[in-house]
Structure formats: structure tokens, C-alpha cells
Amino acid sequence: MARERYLIGVDTQKLQEERKPERPLTFREKIEKFWYNYQWAVIIVGVLVALIVAAAILIGSREKVDYSLVVVTKGRLAETALDELAEEMELYGKDLDKDGKVNVRIIPLVMTDDGDYVELATLFSSGSNVMFAMEPTYYKSQIEQYEEGDEYYFTPLNVENEGLAEHKRYWNWQNSYFRQNCSGTFPKEMYFGVRAPIGTATGREEESAACVALLEEFIRNNPIEEITVENE
């Protein structure tokens, strides 16, 4: 009622006509208004887009691998030694992903590291990796004690070599050509083997067969010799 009282005698039609229409905002003013109202939404969306792009670049640039070898040791091995082992194994592999290069990735797990110990258990339970090189202590504690009768982790290797176990499911590289002549420092003994495509590794028949072929060729080219030089 108060508003109507103040407008008594005032021609509202004329009052409306005298109002000046607001001028259109310039492009810059529109941007400033939008930024004022939505700046936090823009910032959040921008951060999310940047994270997505960064993740896509990282995935796209990640080096592809044809084989993965899990190396299980008590102590940590030097990166240069692991690279040397990878390069040696690459000589006997195949370009499975057809990218023009044979690539072997080494996954080092140190059993004195709690995180690595858990990761090894995760690899076994998930079956995500099938080729292993393990110091004897860890083979016996992690694998051998669970093998009974026809149930086994490692698949038999069809190759002749003095380092091959009697059941032919792993190869001990002690006194092998590479072990004696490599420049890197490694354990004297390591058992190399490939998981059979059973249990949690079911469905990885193709990967298991490819790793067996690589390991067999690696063994053929590394005969057991008399000790000439020992890398401690």
C-alpha cells in the first residue's frame, strides 16, 4: 500500500517511458560478468581437463613391453644391472606387439621391503605376471612348499641345460655364461621359471607360452661353464 500511496498523481505510463533502456554489454563486459559469476566452476573444470590430458599423455607415452620379468631378491639390485639383464633377454625374444622393437621390462621386488613383499603376493594372487627370477630362498618359501603332485606353479621347460632342475620347471643360472660374464652385480643363484596358465593365471596361455619360448632361448644361449670369473 505504501508504494501506491507515493505514486498517487503520477502517470505510471509516462514514468515507464522515461526510463532509459540499459545498453547492451560489450564483449569484454560479458566475459567479466561471466567470470565473476562462474570463476570457481571454470577453475575446477580446467583442473579436471588438465589432469585428464596429462593422464592421456602419460598413458600414450608409456613404453610398450613384449615381456615382463619379476626379479625377486633379498637386496636391491642396481638399475644398470637390471638393464643389462633386460638387454640380454631382448636378444632372444620376439617383437610381440609389432612396434619394431623387442622390449623386456624388469620388475624388481626386494623381499626386505614390506611393500615389495605384499606386491609379490598380489602378483601371485592376481596372476598378472607369469615370468619370474627368484633367489632360491624365496622360490622355496613362496612356491615350492605349495607344489604337490601334479599341482605346480612353473611350467616344464623343453630345453637341455645343466642348470635345469630335475623336474625341469625352473633353471638355476649359477655358473651360466651370462652370470659369469655380466658386468652387473647379481645373486650367484636365481631360479628362472614361467607360471603355468592355471589357477589365477588361467587365461594367460598365450603370454605363458611366449615367456616359455623366450626363457628357453635364453637358457640355450647361456650354457653352464666352469667358474672363471665371479661377480660378487
Helices and strands as residue ranges (DSSP letters): H 2-6, H 12-18, H 27-61, E 67-73, H 79-90, E 104-110, H 114-126, E 131-134, H 136-142, G 144-146, E 171-172, H 177-181, E 191-194, G 199-201, H 205-220
